[in-house]
Amino acid sequence: MIRRSAAVAVRFLVLSVILQMVSENTYADAAPASMQVRNIRYYSGPDQTRVVLDLNRPCNYQVSERKDPDRIVIDIPSGRFSPGVKEVTVGDGVLARIRVNRLKKGAQVVLDLPRVPEYKYYTLGPNAVHPDRIVIDLKKSITKVERMEREARAEKVANSGDMIVIIDPGHGGSKPGTSSRNGLLEKTVALDISRKIKAAVDSYAGFRAVLTRSGDYDVSLADRIKIARSHGGCCFVSIHLNGAPSSRPRGSEIYYLSVEGARDENSVALEERENMILEMGEEGEVLNDDIEWILGDWGRKEAMSQSFALSQSIAGRLKGLRSVPFRGIKQGNFVILRNLQKPSVLVEVAFLTNRNDVSLMRKDKIKEEYAEAIAAGIVEYLLANPPEGSGISPAKMLTHTVSRGETLGLIAQRYGVTVSEICDLNGIQRSSTIRPGQKLRVIRKTVRSTGS
C-alpha cells in the first residue's frame, strides 16, 4: 500500500514538472523577443565618422560622456548583443575603437576617443535595407589651417584653366542604395564606375574630373553641391544604379531636370526614392541656408536646355555599347539636379534587380567601356558648348580610324590640328607607331557663324 502511494506521488510530481515546463514555454513564446544589438558599423569620412548600431526592434537607450579616458557610452537596458558582435578598432583620428560590454542588466557600447568631439545621436526606423538603428555622428575637428588648405586646393582646380567635370557617385556610407539579391550594393558599383569615369576624363588634355566622394562614406546633399561650386564644375554627372519591383527591366537611362516632375511610372518611383534619400537623408537632413540661393528660378531654363544637350551627347555614346542596352533619355524632378544651375544629369547605369545587368556590373572590362563612353559624351558636349567666359572656342571631338599609309602628321593636317594635340589627347608619344585600324581621338575646332 505504501509502495503504491509512493508511485502515485512520483507520477504526480513528474506531471507537475511537465505542466510547469509547458506553461513556461507558452509564456516565452508569447513574450516579446529580447532587445538585441545585431551589428555595429562605422563609416569614416572627411568631415565626420558615423557609428551605426543595428537593432532587432526599437528600444530605450541613454548616451553619456565619460572622462579619463575620453569616451562616449551608449547604454541599452535589458539589451544584449547577438553572437559575433565584438570590439572594432577604428583609429581614424576621430574614433579610436568601439568596445562591447555585455552587462548583467543590459548591453553597453563604448566609443573610445582621442578627445570628445562635437556629436549628435538619433534613432531611425527600418527601411528596405536596414533594420531599426541608433546612429551616432562624430564631427571631425578641422583647424582653420586645414580648412584654408582645402579651400586653396579647390580654388587651384577651379582656376587651372581645365574644364572641370563633377562626377557624383550616388549614395555611400550608411546609405547603400539599391542592392542585388546576392548583395551587390549600388554605392559600391557607383563609386567604382565613377572612379573609372574620372580616369577617362583626366586622359583628355584640358579636362579634369572631381569626385564628390572618393570612398565609402556619407556625403550630404549640401556638401555635394559645395564641392561642385568650390571646384568650378562646368557640368555635374551623378552616377546611380537602378532597381525595380520586377526583375525584367534592364539597361541604362539618363535623366535631366523636369520642374514638373517625372513623365512615366518608373521615373516617378525612381524620383521619389532618390529624393527621399538625398533630400531627407538618414538623419532627416534638409537643405540649409548655405544653398538656398541655388533654388531660385534664375538660369534654370538655360540649365535645363544645356542638361538635355549633355544627355544627348552621353546617350549617343551609350547607344554604341553592345553590352548594356540603352533605355532612353527621361526627365525627373530630382533634388540633386534641381539644386544646380549647371548642366546636370543623373545616369542610371543598370538594374541591380536584373540578373544579366548584375553579371555585367561584376566585370571590370564592361564597367571600363561604360565609363569611357560616358566620359567621351561629357567631353564631346563641353567641346561643343564651352563654358561662357572661358575663352575656349567651340570644337568637335571626332574618332579617326587610321588607314594604311597614314602618319600622325597627315592626320593632323587633315583636321587642322597639331601632332602634339593628337598625342596629348590619346596619351601617345610623337615617336609612337600607329597601325591601320587604330582609333585616335581628334578635336577639331569649329567656327560659329556670326551672320552678315
Secondary structure, DSSP 8 states (H G I E B T S, - for coil): -HHHHHHHHHHHHHHHHHHHHHHHHHHHHHS---EEEEEEEEEE-SSEEEEEEEESS----EEEEETTTTEEEEEEETEEE-TT---EE--SSS--EEEEEEETTEEEEEEE-SS---EEEEEE---SS--EEEEEEEE----HHHHHHHHHHHHHHHTSSSEEEEEEE--BTTB---B-TT--BHHHHHHHHHHHHHHHHHTSTTEEEEES-SSSS---HHHHHHHHHHTT-SEEEEEEEE--SSS---SEEEEEE-TT--SSHHHHHHHHHHHIIIIITTTT----GGGGGGGSSTTHHHHHHHHHHHHHHHHHHHTT-SSS-EEEEEEE--HHHHT-SS-EEEEEEEETTSHHHHHHTT-HHHHHHHHHHHHHHHHHHHHHS--TTS----EEEEEEE--TT--HHHHHHHHT--HHHHHHHHT--TT----TT-EEEEEEE-------
